[in-house]
Amino acid sequence: MSGADKAGNAGDKIKGKAKEAVGKAVGNERLEAEGKADQVEGDVRQAGEKAKDAAKDIVGD
């Protein structure tokens, strides 16, 4: 996983947490849901990158 990918995934998660917190604070359920979705997206991308790295390790051996 490249450093840029890690940063992007972390950024999605941070952005999602912020959206979720703002949504809760102002009572905006849609914004809160978008924040949760952004966090999930970051997690999914991170899992995909880890799978790619594992595949490279297997093929490289």
PyMOL Python script that loads the backbone (N, CA, C, O; Angstrom):
from pymol import cmd

cmd.read_pdbstr("""\
ATOM      1  N   MET A   1       0.860  -1.164   0.000  1.00  0.00           N
ATOM      2  CA  MET A   1       0.000   0.000   0.000  1.00  0.00           C
ATOM      3  C   MET A   1       0.905   1.223   0.000  1.00  0.00           C
ATOM      4  O   MET A   1       1.795   1.345   0.842  1.00  0.00           O
ATOM      5  N   SER A   2       0.677   2.120  -0.936  1.00  0.00           N
ATOM      6  CA  SER A   2       1.513   3.303  -1.011  1.00  0.00           C
ATOM      7  C   SER A   2       1.107   4.313   0.058  1.00  0.00           C
ATOM      8  O   SER A   2       0.009   4.265   0.613  1.00  0.00           O
ATOM      9  N   GLY A   3       2.023   5.216   0.317  1.00  0.00           N
ATOM     10  CA  GLY A   3       1.752   6.244   1.319  1.00  0.00           C
ATOM     11  C   GLY A   3       0.582   7.124   0.926  1.00  0.00           C
ATOM     12  O   GLY A   3      -0.204   7.537   1.778  1.00  0.00           O
ATOM     13  N   ALA A   4       0.463   7.415  -0.372  1.00  0.00           N
ATOM     14  CA  ALA A   4      -0.649   8.251  -0.838  1.00  0.00           C
ATOM     15  C   ALA A   4      -1.980   7.542  -0.619  1.00  0.00           C
ATOM     16  O   ALA A   4      -2.965   8.174  -0.238  1.00  0.00           O
ATOM     17  N   ASP A   5      -2.014   6.236  -0.857  1.00  0.00           N
ATOM     18  CA  ASP A   5      -3.248   5.476  -0.637  1.00  0.00           C
ATOM     19  C   ASP A   5      -3.630   5.479   0.836  1.00  0.00           C
ATOM     20  O   ASP A   5      -4.797   5.659   1.185  1.00  0.00           O
ATOM     21  N   LYS A   6      -2.639   5.279   1.692  1.00  0.00           N
ATOM     22  CA  LYS A   6      -2.906   5.285   3.135  1.00  0.00           C
ATOM     23  C   LYS A   6      -3.451   6.632   3.574  1.00  0.00           C
ATOM     24  O   LYS A   6      -4.403   6.703   4.352  1.00  0.00           O
ATOM     25  N   ALA A   7      -2.846   7.695   3.075  1.00  0.00           N
ATOM     26  CA  ALA A   7      -3.288   9.035   3.441  1.00  0.00           C
ATOM     27  C   ALA A   7      -4.705   9.299   2.939  1.00  0.00           C
ATOM     28  O   ALA A   7      -5.521   9.888   3.648  1.00  0.00           O
ATOM     29  N   GLY A   8      -4.990   8.863   1.722  1.00  0.00           N
ATOM     30  CA  GLY A   8      -6.334   9.055   1.173  1.00  0.00           C
ATOM     31  C   GLY A   8      -7.381   8.300   1.955  1.00  0.00           C
ATOM     32  O   GLY A   8      -8.466   8.819   2.218  1.00  0.00           O
ATOM     33  N   ASN A   9      -7.061   7.081   2.327  1.00  0.00           N
ATOM     34  CA  ASN A   9      -8.003   6.273   3.115  1.00  0.00           C
ATOM     35  C   ASN A   9      -8.223   6.893   4.491  1.00  0.00           C
ATOM     36  O   ASN A   9      -9.351   6.959   4.981  1.00  0.00           O
ATOM     37  N   ALA A  10      -7.142   7.341   5.104  1.00  0.00           N
ATOM     38  CA  ALA A  10      -7.257   7.988   6.408  1.00  0.00           C
ATOM     39  C   ALA A  10      -8.048   9.285   6.288  1.00  0.00           C
ATOM     40  O   ALA A  10      -8.831   9.631   7.172  1.00  0.00           O
ATOM     41  N   GLY A  11      -7.833   9.996   5.186  1.00  0.00           N
ATOM     42  CA  GLY A  11      -8.569  11.240   4.960  1.00  0.00           C
ATOM     43  C   GLY A  11     -10.063  11.001   4.838  1.00  0.00           C
ATOM     44  O   GLY A  11     -10.864  11.774   5.364  1.00  0.00           O
ATOM     45  N   ASP A  12     -10.442   9.933   4.146  1.00  0.00           N
ATOM     46  CA  ASP A  12     -11.862   9.587   4.024  1.00  0.00           C
ATOM     47  C   ASP A  12     -12.459   9.311   5.401  1.00  0.00           C
ATOM     48  O   ASP A  12     -13.572   9.739   5.706  1.00  0.00           O
ATOM     49  N   LYS A  13     -11.714   8.601   6.215  1.00  0.00           N
ATOM     50  CA  LYS A  13     -12.219   8.257   7.544  1.00  0.00           C
ATOM     51  C   LYS A  13     -12.358   9.505   8.418  1.00  0.00           C
ATOM     52  O   LYS A  13     -13.343   9.656   9.141  1.00  0.00           O
ATOM     53  N   ILE A  14     -11.365  10.399   8.347  1.00  0.00           N
ATOM     54  CA  ILE A  14     -11.412  11.634   9.143  1.00  0.00           C
ATOM     55  C   ILE A  14     -12.550  12.528   8.671  1.00  0.00           C
ATOM     56  O   ILE A  14     -13.299  13.081   9.478  1.00  0.00           O
ATOM     57  N   LYS A  15     -12.670  12.662   7.355  1.00  0.00           N
ATOM     58  CA  LYS A  15     -13.746  13.471   6.780  1.00  0.00           C
ATOM     59  C   LYS A  15     -15.097  12.910   7.211  1.00  0.00           C
ATOM     60  O   LYS A  15     -16.014  13.662   7.539  1.00  0.00           O
ATOM     61  N   GLY A  16     -15.211  11.594   7.207  1.00  0.00           N
ATOM     62  CA  GLY A  16     -16.457  10.955   7.608  1.00  0.00           C
ATOM     63  C   GLY A  16     -16.793  11.197   9.061  1.00  0.00           C
ATOM     64  O   GLY A  16     -17.946  11.455   9.406  1.00  0.00           O
ATOM     65  N   LYS A  17     -15.782  11.113   9.919  1.00  0.00           N
ATOM     66  CA  LYS A  17     -16.022  11.357  11.354  1.00  0.00           C
ATOM     67  C   LYS A  17     -16.480  12.793  11.574  1.00  0.00           C
ATOM     68  O   LYS A  17     -17.370  13.056  12.383  1.00  0.00           O
ATOM     69  N   ALA A  18     -15.858  13.723  10.841  1.00  0.00           N
ATOM     70  CA  ALA A  18     -16.240  15.124  10.990  1.00  0.00           C
ATOM     71  C   ALA A  18     -17.669  15.355  10.518  1.00  0.00           C
ATOM     72  O   ALA A  18     -18.445  16.033  11.193  1.00  0.00           O
ATOM     73  N   LYS A  19     -18.024  14.794   9.356  1.00  0.00           N
ATOM     74  CA  LYS A  19     -19.389  14.943   8.846  1.00  0.00           C
ATOM     75  C   LYS A  19     -20.393  14.349   9.821  1.00  0.00           C
ATOM     76  O   LYS A  19     -21.437  14.939  10.101  1.00  0.00           O
ATOM     77  N   GLU A  20     -20.059  13.173  10.332  1.00  0.00           N
ATOM     78  CA  GLU A  20     -20.977  12.515  11.265  1.00  0.00           C
ATOM     79  C   GLU A  20     -21.178  13.374  12.509  1.00  0.00           C
ATOM     80  O   GLU A  20     -22.307  13.529  12.975  1.00  0.00           O
ATOM     81  N   ALA A  21     -20.104  13.932  13.049  1.00  0.00           N
ATOM     82  CA  ALA A  21     -20.195  14.757  14.249  1.00  0.00           C
ATOM     83  C   ALA A  21     -21.017  16.021  13.993  1.00  0.00           C
ATOM     84  O   ALA A  21     -21.848  16.402  14.817  1.00  0.00           O
ATOM     85  N   VAL A  22     -20.787  16.663  12.860  1.00  0.00           N
ATOM     86  CA  VAL A  22     -21.555  17.866  12.528  1.00  0.00           C
ATOM     87  C   VAL A  22     -23.020  17.503  12.338  1.00  0.00           C
ATOM     88  O   VAL A  22     -23.908  18.217  12.804  1.00  0.00           O
ATOM     89  N   GLY A  23     -23.270  16.395  11.654  1.00  0.00           N
ATOM     90  CA  GLY A  23     -24.650  15.957  11.453  1.00  0.00           C
ATOM     91  C   GLY A  23     -25.379  15.720  12.763  1.00  0.00           C
ATOM     92  O   GLY A  23     -26.540  16.097  12.921  1.00  0.00           O
ATOM     93  N   LYS A  24     -24.679  15.086  13.704  1.00  0.00           N
ATOM     94  CA  LYS A  24     -25.290  14.851  15.019  1.00  0.00           C
ATOM     95  C   LYS A  24     -25.543  16.166  15.740  1.00  0.00           C
ATOM     96  O   LYS A  24     -26.589  16.356  16.361  1.00  0.00           O
ATOM     97  N   ALA A  25     -24.563  17.081  15.652  1.00  0.00           N
ATOM     98  CA  ALA A  25     -24.661  18.343  16.376  1.00  0.00           C
ATOM     99  C   ALA A  25     -25.829  19.197  15.890  1.00  0.00           C
ATOM    100  O   ALA A  25     -26.499  19.848  16.692  1.00  0.00           O
ATOM    101  N   VAL A  26     -26.073  19.197  14.591  1.00  0.00           N
ATOM    102  CA  VAL A  26     -27.138  20.046  14.051  1.00  0.00           C
ATOM    103  C   VAL A  26     -28.430  19.277  13.800  1.00  0.00           C
ATOM    104  O   VAL A  26     -29.423  19.855  13.358  1.00  0.00           O
ATOM    105  N   GLY A  27     -28.420  17.975  14.079  1.00  0.00           N
ATOM    106  CA  GLY A  27     -29.624  17.176  13.907  1.00  0.00           C
ATOM    107  C   GLY A  27     -29.930  16.849  12.454  1.00  0.00           C
ATOM    108  O   GLY A  27     -31.089  16.645  12.091  1.00  0.00           O
ATOM    109  N   ASN A  28     -28.886  16.796  11.616  1.00  0.00           N
ATOM    110  CA  ASN A  28     -29.057  16.495  10.201  1.00  0.00           C
ATOM    111  C   ASN A  28     -28.723  15.027   9.971  1.00  0.00           C
ATOM    112  O   ASN A  28     -27.552  14.657   9.897  1.00  0.00           O
ATOM    113  N   GLU A  29     -29.742  14.199   9.857  1.00  0.00           N
ATOM    114  CA  GLU A  29     -29.546  12.754   9.727  1.00  0.00           C
ATOM    115  C   GLU A  29     -28.850  12.390   8.417  1.00  0.00           C
ATOM    116  O   GLU A  29     -28.068  11.440   8.372  1.00  0.00           O
ATOM    117  N   ARG A  30     -29.134  13.150   7.341  1.00  0.00           N
ATOM    118  CA  ARG A  30     -28.517  12.865   6.046  1.00  0.00           C
ATOM    119  C   ARG A  30     -27.007  13.096   6.113  1.00  0.00           C
ATOM    120  O   ARG A  30     -26.230  12.281   5.615  1.00  0.00           O
ATOM    121  N   LEU A  31     -26.595  14.196   6.721  1.00  0.00           N
ATOM    122  CA  LEU A  31     -25.171  14.492   6.849  1.00  0.00           C
ATOM    123  C   LEU A  31     -24.482  13.460   7.739  1.00  0.00           C
ATOM    124  O   LEU A  31     -23.357  13.046   7.462  1.00  0.00           O
ATOM    125  N   GLU A  32     -25.149  13.057   8.784  1.00  0.00           N
ATOM    126  CA  GLU A  32     -24.619  12.028   9.679  1.00  0.00           C
ATOM    127  C   GLU A  32     -24.429  10.712   8.922  1.00  0.00           C
ATOM    128  O   GLU A  32     -23.409  10.042   9.083  1.00  0.00           O
ATOM    129  N   ALA A  33     -25.407  10.349   8.103  1.00  0.00           N
ATOM    130  CA  ALA A  33     -25.318   9.117   7.315  1.00  0.00           C
ATOM    131  C   ALA A  33     -24.198   9.203   6.275  1.00  0.00           C
ATOM    132  O   ALA A  33     -23.491   8.223   6.042  1.00  0.00           O
ATOM    133  N   GLU A  34     -24.035  10.373   5.652  1.00  0.00           N
ATOM    134  CA  GLU A  34     -22.950  10.557   4.689  1.00  0.00           C
ATOM    135  C   GLU A  34     -21.597  10.366   5.374  1.00  0.00           C
ATOM    136  O   GLU A  34     -20.679   9.777   4.804  1.00  0.00           O
ATOM    137  N   GLY A  35     -21.489  10.864   6.583  1.00  0.00           N
ATOM    138  CA  GLY A  35     -20.250  10.716   7.343  1.00  0.00           C
ATOM    139  C   GLY A  35     -19.937   9.254   7.621  1.00  0.00           C
ATOM    140  O   GLY A  35     -18.795   8.814   7.494  1.00  0.00           O
ATOM    141  N   LYS A  36     -20.948   8.524   7.994  1.00  0.00           N
ATOM    142  CA  LYS A  36     -20.748   7.093   8.243  1.00  0.00           C
ATOM    143  C   LYS A  36     -20.353   6.382   6.955  1.00  0.00           C
ATOM    144  O   LYS A  36     -19.500   5.496   6.968  1.00  0.00           O
ATOM    145  N   ALA A  37     -20.972   6.768   5.845  1.00  0.00           N
ATOM    146  CA  ALA A  37     -20.649   6.162   4.550  1.00  0.00           C
ATOM    147  C   ALA A  37     -19.205   6.467   4.144  1.00  0.00           C
ATOM    148  O   ALA A  37     -18.516   5.600   3.607  1.00  0.00           O
ATOM    149  N   ASP A  38     -18.751   7.684   4.397  1.00  0.00           N
ATOM    150  CA  ASP A  38     -17.364   8.044   4.082  1.00  0.00           C
ATOM    151  C   ASP A  38     -16.384   7.189   4.889  1.00  0.00           C
ATOM    152  O   ASP A  38     -15.344   6.775   4.376  1.00  0.00           O
ATOM    153  N   GLN A  39     -16.721   6.934   6.139  1.00  0.00           N
ATOM    154  CA  GLN A  39     -15.859   6.109   6.977  1.00  0.00           C
ATOM    155  C   GLN A  39     -15.800   4.681   6.450  1.00  0.00           C
ATOM    156  O   GLN A  39     -14.730   4.075   6.407  1.00  0.00           O
ATOM    157  N   VAL A  40     -16.930   4.154   6.057  1.00  0.00           N
ATOM    158  CA  VAL A  40     -16.985   2.793   5.513  1.00  0.00           C
ATOM    159  C   VAL A  40     -16.183   2.729   4.212  1.00  0.00           C
ATOM    160  O   VAL A  40     -15.458   1.764   3.969  1.00  0.00           O
ATOM    161  N   GLU A  41     -16.318   3.756   3.383  1.00  0.00           N
ATOM    162  CA  GLU A  41     -15.580   3.798   2.125  1.00  0.00           C
ATOM    163  C   GLU A  41     -14.072   3.748   2.381  1.00  0.00           C
ATOM    164  O   GLU A  41     -13.347   3.034   1.689  1.00  0.00           O
ATOM    165  N   GLY A  42     -13.606   4.498   3.366  1.00  0.00           N
ATOM    166  CA  GLY A  42     -12.189   4.465   3.713  1.00  0.00           C
ATOM    167  C   GLY A  42     -11.757   3.092   4.187  1.00  0.00           C
ATOM    168  O   GLY A  42     -10.672   2.622   3.841  1.00  0.00           O
ATOM    169  N   ASP A  43     -12.605   2.445   4.981  1.00  0.00           N
ATOM    170  CA  ASP A  43     -12.290   1.098   5.470  1.00  0.00           C
ATOM    171  C   ASP A  43     -12.229   0.083   4.333  1.00  0.00           C
ATOM    172  O   ASP A  43     -11.348  -0.775   4.301  1.00  0.00           O
ATOM    173  N   VAL A  44     -13.177   0.192   3.400  1.00  0.00           N
ATOM    174  CA  VAL A  44     -13.224  -0.745   2.271  1.00  0.00           C
ATOM    175  C   VAL A  44     -11.994  -0.563   1.387  1.00  0.00           C
ATOM    176  O   VAL A  44     -11.376  -1.540   0.963  1.00  0.00           O
ATOM    177  N   ARG A  45     -11.647   0.685   1.112  1.00  0.00           N
ATOM    178  CA  ARG A  45     -10.456   0.934   0.291  1.00  0.00           C
ATOM    179  C   ARG A  45      -9.201   0.401   0.976  1.00  0.00           C
ATOM    180  O   ARG A  45      -8.324  -0.167   0.325  1.00  0.00           O
ATOM    181  N   GLN A  46      -9.122   0.586   2.286  1.00  0.00           N
ATOM    182  CA  GLN A  46      -7.968   0.104   3.028  1.00  0.00           C
ATOM    183  C   GLN A  46      -7.896  -1.423   2.962  1.00  0.00           C
ATOM    184  O   GLN A  46      -6.813  -1.984   2.802  1.00  0.00           O
ATOM    185  N   ALA A  47      -9.014  -2.078   3.082  1.00  0.00           N
ATOM    186  CA  ALA A  47      -9.046  -3.538   3.000  1.00  0.00           C
ATOM    187  C   ALA A  47      -8.624  -4.003   1.607  1.00  0.00           C
ATOM    188  O   ALA A  47      -7.910  -4.996   1.472  1.00  0.00           O
ATOM    189  N   GLY A  48      -9.062  -3.293   0.583  1.00  0.00           N
ATOM    190  CA  GLY A  48      -8.676  -3.633  -0.786  1.00  0.00           C
ATOM    191  C   GLY A  48      -7.171  -3.504  -0.996  1.00  0.00           C
ATOM    192  O   GLY A  48      -6.548  -4.354  -1.632  1.00  0.00           O
ATOM    193  N   GLU A  49      -6.604  -2.452  -0.464  1.00  0.00           N
ATOM    194  CA  GLU A  49      -5.159  -2.249  -0.588  1.00  0.00           C
ATOM    195  C   GLU A  49      -4.390  -3.341   0.157  1.00  0.00           C
ATOM    196  O   GLU A  49      -3.358  -3.816  -0.317  1.00  0.00           O
ATOM    197  N   LYS A  50      -4.893  -3.729   1.315  1.00  0.00           N
ATOM    198  CA  LYS A  50      -4.241  -4.806   2.071  1.00  0.00           C
ATOM    199  C   LYS A  50      -4.318  -6.125   1.310  1.00  0.00           C
ATOM    200  O   LYS A  50      -3.370  -6.910   1.326  1.00  0.00           O
ATOM    201  N   ALA A  51      -5.448  -6.370   0.643  1.00  0.00           N
ATOM    202  CA  ALA A  51      -5.591  -7.592  -0.151  1.00  0.00           C
ATOM    203  C   ALA A  51      -4.598  -7.594  -1.311  1.00  0.00           C
ATOM    204  O   ALA A  51      -3.995  -8.622  -1.618  1.00  0.00           O
ATOM    205  N   LYS A  52      -4.433  -6.437  -1.952  1.00  0.00           N
ATOM    206  CA  LYS A  52      -3.459  -6.327  -3.049  1.00  0.00           C
ATOM    207  C   LYS A  52      -2.052  -6.615  -2.539  1.00  0.00           C
ATOM    208  O   LYS A  52      -1.290  -7.341  -3.178  1.00  0.00           O
ATOM    209  N   ASP A  53      -1.714  -6.047  -1.396  1.00  0.00           N
ATOM    210  CA  ASP A  53      -0.389  -6.272  -0.813  1.00  0.00           C
ATOM    211  C   ASP A  53      -0.184  -7.752  -0.494  1.00  0.00           C
ATOM    212  O   ASP A  53       0.888  -8.301  -0.749  1.00  0.00           O
ATOM    213  N   ALA A  54      -1.209  -8.396   0.060  1.00  0.00           N
ATOM    214  CA  ALA A  54      -1.094  -9.824   0.384  1.00  0.00           C
ATOM    215  C   ALA A  54      -0.906 -10.650  -0.885  1.00  0.00           C
ATOM    216  O   ALA A  54      -0.120 -11.597  -0.899  1.00  0.00           O
ATOM    217  N   ALA A  55      -1.620 -10.298  -1.945  1.00  0.00           N
ATOM    218  CA  ALA A  55      -1.489 -11.019  -3.215  1.00  0.00           C
ATOM    219  C   ALA A  55      -0.082 -10.860  -3.792  1.00  0.00           C
ATOM    220  O   ALA A  55       0.497 -11.809  -4.320  1.00  0.00           O
ATOM    221  N   LYS A  56       0.449  -9.655  -3.683  1.00  0.00           N
ATOM    222  CA  LYS A  56       1.815  -9.419  -4.160  1.00  0.00           C
ATOM    223  C   LYS A  56       2.817 -10.257  -3.383  1.00  0.00           C
ATOM    224  O   LYS A  56       3.773 -10.782  -3.954  1.00  0.00           O
ATOM    225  N   ASP A  57       2.596 -10.380  -2.079  1.00  0.00           N
ATOM    226  CA  ASP A  57       3.487 -11.189  -1.241  1.00  0.00           C
ATOM    227  C   ASP A  57       3.429 -12.658  -1.644  1.00  0.00           C
ATOM    228  O   ASP A  57       4.458 -13.331  -1.693  1.00  0.00           O
ATOM    229  N   ILE A  58       2.234 -13.153  -1.931  1.00  0.00           N
ATOM    230  CA  ILE A  58       2.075 -14.559  -2.318  1.00  0.00           C
ATOM    231  C   ILE A  58       2.719 -14.812  -3.679  1.00  0.00           C
ATOM    232  O   ILE A  58       3.442 -15.794  -3.850  1.00  0.00           O
ATOM    233  N   VAL A  59       2.465 -13.951  -4.625  1.00  0.00           N
ATOM    234  CA  VAL A  59       2.996 -14.109  -5.972  1.00  0.00           C
ATOM    235  C   VAL A  59       4.510 -13.926  -5.965  1.00  0.00           C
ATOM    236  O   VAL A  59       5.222 -14.591  -6.718  1.00  0.00           O
ATOM    237  N   GLY A  60       4.992 -13.044  -5.131  1.00  0.00           N
ATOM    238  CA  GLY A  60       6.420 -12.771  -5.058  1.00  0.00           C
ATOM    239  C   GLY A  60       7.214 -13.929  -4.478  1.00  0.00           C
ATOM    240  O   GLY A  60       8.415 -14.026  -4.730  1.00  0.00           O
ATOM    241  N   ASP A  61       6.590 -14.804  -3.716  1.00  0.00           N
ATOM    242  CA  ASP A  61       7.301 -15.919  -3.072  1.00  0.00           C
ATOM    243  C   ASP A  61       7.480 -17.033  -3.994  1.00  0.00           C
ATOM    244  O   ASP A  61       8.057 -18.055  -3.623  1.00  0.00           O
TER     245      ASP A  61
END
""", "prot")
cmd.dss("prot")
cmd.show_as("cartoon", "prot")
cmd.util.cbc("prot")
cmd.orient("prot")
